[in-house]
């Protein structure tokens, strides 16, 4: 009786294998060039909706075995050729389905892209190293005067005595304002005349190889150009302080800084004559707010300490007129002084 059961079980198992084997088929074929008819090795085939895929061999042939019975779409693609999808490919029970696919070359014509790189040619007549700081760049900097702006450049070091360019002494740098020397006649430094940032049009910093026109700068040259008046009226001002209400030594240095600028065409001159003026003030008791000996003015006897109310007092004023005399001719008159 047990032998009968075992025989029936073996027959049922063989029947299931036979049934499963009859539910698959094979897909065989080749991939060729549609124009030349040459075989295409390395083309990829995928049966859409399944994980079944194959790649053509060196003869452009492929074989996909164990494909479920049914109707499928076959997608063929290869680099340099347009992808192609064949729909309605039928796989029959236990049979091999043949398929020949022809791919057309995919030619993509791109537009010509011309890249032009511009580089300033080396000027053999000028061996100097220069850096120009324009008004737009100055407005983005958090600087108050020429000294602060120049100190941001490579090769420049700011010390308590002034600016050192490439390690040289502070008095070896020449300072110009509108082409006129601004050297301190006593110390030799350039900040006997202080130019506030709101009055600057541009700063040219020469760190080496200055031309013969700059005879006084053995280490470098700092040339400042003062702004000129424009065609429209512009008024601006700024005020900063480090305290609110009454200052205390523990919370502030009792510092006030202010700037005011005016740029305008002079009336009744048809905008041929322009005016620019700027004034700045910096007052502070600094780190040591001890009462120092006050300076007394001989001009303002009623208030003889008006120019030195605190321990550190800085005043600066710029004035510049510009006249368009005729086409191609322009005259400027500038005055810059500080205290």
Residue, then its C-alpha position, 0 to 999 in steps of 0.5 A: x500500500x505504501x508503494x502505491x502512495x509513493x508511485x502516485x506522489x512521483x507521478x504527480x511531481x513529474x507532472x508538475x515539472x512537465x507543466x512548468x517546463x511547458x510555460x516558457x519559451x526562448x527568444x533568439x535573434x540578431x541586431x544589425x545596422x539598418x543601412x549597412x547590414x553589419x552586425x552590432x555587437x554590444x547592443x542591449x535588449x530588454x523585455x519591457x515589464x520584466x527583468x529579462x535582458x541580454x547583450x549581443x555577442x561578437x556576431x551580433x546574436x543574442x539568446x533569451x531563455x526561460x521567457x514566460x509564455x505571452x506577448x511582450x515588447x522588446x526594447x533594443x538600444x546601443x550607443x550611437x544608434x537610436x533606441x527601437x522598441x518592437x511590440x507584439x513579440x509572441x513567445x510560445x510554449x516550448x518554442x524558439x521565437x526568432x527576431x531580427x532588429x535593425x537599428x538606425x544610426x543616431x546623428x546629433x549635430x551640435x551647434x559650434x561653441x566658441x570659447x574665447x579667453x581674454x588675458x591682459x598681455x604682459x606689458x614689457x614697458x611696465x614692470x610694476x605690480x599695480x592694484x586699482x580699487x574702484x568706488x564700487x569695491x570701496x562701497x562694499x568694504x567696511x573701511x573708513x579711510x585710505x589707510x584701511x582700504x590699502x591695508x586689505x591688499x596683498x603685501x600690505x601690513x598695517x601697523x601703529x605707525x602706518x602701512x608697510x608695503x612688502x616689509x619696507x619702512x612706513x616712510x618709504x611709501x609715497x602717498x599722492x592725492x589727486x597727483x599731489x604729494x600728501x607726505x607728512x613733512x615731519x614724519x614722512x608718512x602719508x597720513x598727515x592728510x586723511x581722506x575719508x572713504x566717502x570722498x574716494x573715487x579710486x585708489x591705485x596701489x603700486x607695490x613694486x616697479x613704480x615708474x620714474x614719475x614716482x620718485x619718492x616711493x622706494x617701496x610702493x606708491x598709494x595714489x588716491x583720486x578724489x570724487x567729482x560732482x555728478x549731473x544729479x544732486x546727491x546728499x548722504x550722511x552717516x553717524x556711528x557711536x558706541x553708546x546710548x545715553x550717557x557713556x560709561x568707561x565700562x561700556x564704551x570708549x565714548x566714540x562718535x563718528x560722522x560723515x556727510x557728502x554733497x555732490x551736485x552741479x553748480x546752478x546756472x552753469x548748464x551742468x558744466x561746473x560741478x561740486x563735490x564736498x565731504x566732511x568727516x569727524x571722529x571723536x573718541x576717548x580711546x582705551x585710556x579715557x584719562x583727562x589729557x591736557x587740552x588744546x586751546x584755540x586762538x581763533x575760537x576763544x569762546x570755546x577754545x577746545x572745540x576741535x579737541x573735546x576728547x582724547x582722540x580727535x580727527x577732522x577731515x574735509x574734501x572739496x573739489x570743483x570740476x569744469x568742462x571748459x570745452x570738448x576734450x578739455x576739463x579743469x579741476x580744483x581740489x582741496x583736501x585738509x585734515x586736523 
